[in-house]
Amino acid sequence: MNRYLWNATLDVLEFLPVQSVDPFTGVIVTGYGTPPGSGRSYRATVHIKDPALDARSLNVSLQTKGGRPVSASTTRAVEDAILSRARQLRIADKNL
């Protein structure tokens, strides 16, 4: 598992209450929460499948409280935010 992806996921999804985490399988499951500036509640399941810091290592699944489908662009935006944050964490770590 990639620790930068793990920490970035927790940073990006900080507005969601964490229900369960399993660092051995790389799964983070959250409860429902509303992102800042939005009126819709989401919950997330994130699976970090590989130690590589790239999109293939990350699987994000979002659900709405009302059962409405989450657009692919919204899911992609969350994935991109996690990947960007993970890169920032890695760069900061190498600067120490």
Steps between C-alpha positions, in 0.01 A plus 500: 500500500613854430515714814476822299174387339372384840574834672378702199169312503448584867594866432274544197203320656539658844140627489375139500491303827725196480308180571772245445857477382707196419861582418570135420249489212523873422128572549353816652122519548329823606155594618288771341617858500449818301797658325553874554287700258272210410150406605532129422625236745746238385675198642816348361677170478864527395721206413874557465604192306865550421807670647553705182401868511274504194133486404499121453576459870191690609133399481243749630131418529252772600137461597234762577267479796196515273624214285567724202791402279816703537630630171823362363640854491440543875671169578787594269535840671534328840757256359695789346493693829633195688776441245601868504513506880702177505756654266521808723561279804772305320675818386483647852640177641801508265574860595568403861 
